[in-house]
Amino acid sequence: MIVYRNIEKPLPIKNAVITIGTFDGVHQGHQSILKHIQEEAQKIGGESVVITFHPHPRLLLRPDDKSLQLISTLDEKIALLQKYGVQNIVVVPFTREFSNLSAEAYISDFLVHKFHPKKIVIGYDHHFGNNRIGNIDYLQKFKSKYSYEVDEIPKQVVSEIDVSSTKIRKALNAGNVKEAAILLGHEYTLQGIIKKGKQLGRTIGFPTANINSPEETKLIPAYGVYAVKVRYKEFVYKGMMNIGKRPTVDGMNMTIEVNIFDFDKEIYGEELKIEFVDRIRDEVKFSDIEALKNQIILDKIQVLSILN
């Protein structure tokens, strides 16, 4: 797989079959599109191409809207697109200048000049260009002039994709990571850098790695305790994660901390990848630290039974 982040020049892609979108979460609805572009590329001896944007267009076009919750960061999205077999990923810097391209310039100067596509796979409600004037009809109008074909993703499929994204966010906001994993086709992940915490966990026999909150728009699942898999470098460990304000300790700021089983390395400043398997309980305020410790012992038994 090749990731392109510089599109100043035409890209050396053979017989490109392209699709365009945010592909947030790369869930099962998206995966059907990825499979389609790969099959179409194979038919013509070409290459599959996913064009996506960074930052998310809403962050530029609606800067005062703080409601955006992304299922995947850019790095997570790239890793998932690679997992599902895409040959080329193009990360287009979404700028004010780019958003102001006319619909015709978007087709001629961007899609055609940069990619020379043999086929464009697009949803019936996909819009592009200044004021979002461009749509599937524009692409159809110019296909003879620029020698490409257009495959339209049917309304039903697009609707299912939108519904899936909504359901995934709803499930994660409720802490239902098992349902989210079914819709995604893979476990929900969270990546972050380890920072130094108050180290209370060490004193009660359950040292935790505190994870720096990822990108501001990344969706953090509901407060609670989770059974997780922890990826550190090339190794995978079992663990349990707490998301919340630690009401028994101080109840102040939201923390994301993970107790990695059978692990004793100092990893401050390094990155962990967390894969959510199941949620075992709400975050609870206990009468004292000893009561919290006793509950954590029970939590670990339950987490191990899930992960085993």
C-alpha positions, 0 to 999 in steps of 0.5 A: 500500500502507498500513502500519498500526502502530496498531490501537487503532481499527477500520481503514478497510479495505473488505471485508477479506480477511485472512491472518495469520502471520509471513511470514518471507522472503515466499518462494514458498510465502507468495506463493501465499497472497498471490496467493489473498487478492488474487484473493478481494479482487478478487472482492468489491471488497475489499482484501487484508490481511496481519496480522503481528506484531512482535517475533516471538512467540518472542522474547516467549514464549521469551526464553531461546531464542537459536536464532531465525534470521529470513530477513527483518527487519520492514522487509524483510518490509514491502518484499517484501509491497509488491512482491507486491501486498498492499494493507494490512499491519498490524503488530501489537505482540506483547505479553504482554497480546495473547498472553493474549487468549482465543481468543474475544476474539481473534476478536471483539475483535481480528479482527472489531472491528478489521477486519470481515473478509469472509474469513479465510484461514488454515492448518489448523494456525494457533493463536491466543489464550491457550495457543494454544487457538484454531484453524481450528475456532474460526474456523468456529464463529463465522463465522455470528455475525460474518458472515465466511467462512473459507478453509483453506490445506491441510495439504500447502501449509502443510507445503510452506511450513514445508519451504521456510523450513527449506530456505532457512535451511539453504541460507543457513547453508551459503552457498548463496545461489543455492538460497535465491534459487530458494526465495524467488523473489527474492535474499536481502537484508541491510540495514545502516548503514555504520560506519568500519572499519580501512580496510585495504582502501584500502591494498591498492586495494579499499576496503570499506564495513563494515556494522553487523550488522543485528538480532540475529535476522537470519540472516547467510549462511555465512562466505565471499566473495560476488558481490552487488548493492549498492543505495545510494539509487536506484542499484544497483552491482556488488560483492563481499562478505566475511563472516567474521573476516578471518583474514589480518588479525586473525581476531578479530571477525566483520565484514560488508564490501563492496567496491562497484565503481566507487564512491568516495563517503564514506557512513559512517552511511548505509544499504546494501541488499545482494542476494546473487547467488552465493558464490565461495569460502570465507574463507581465511587467506593467508600475507600481505597481498600474497597476500590482495591477489592473491586479491582481484584474482582474486575481482573477475574472477570476481564480474564474470563472474557479475554480467555 
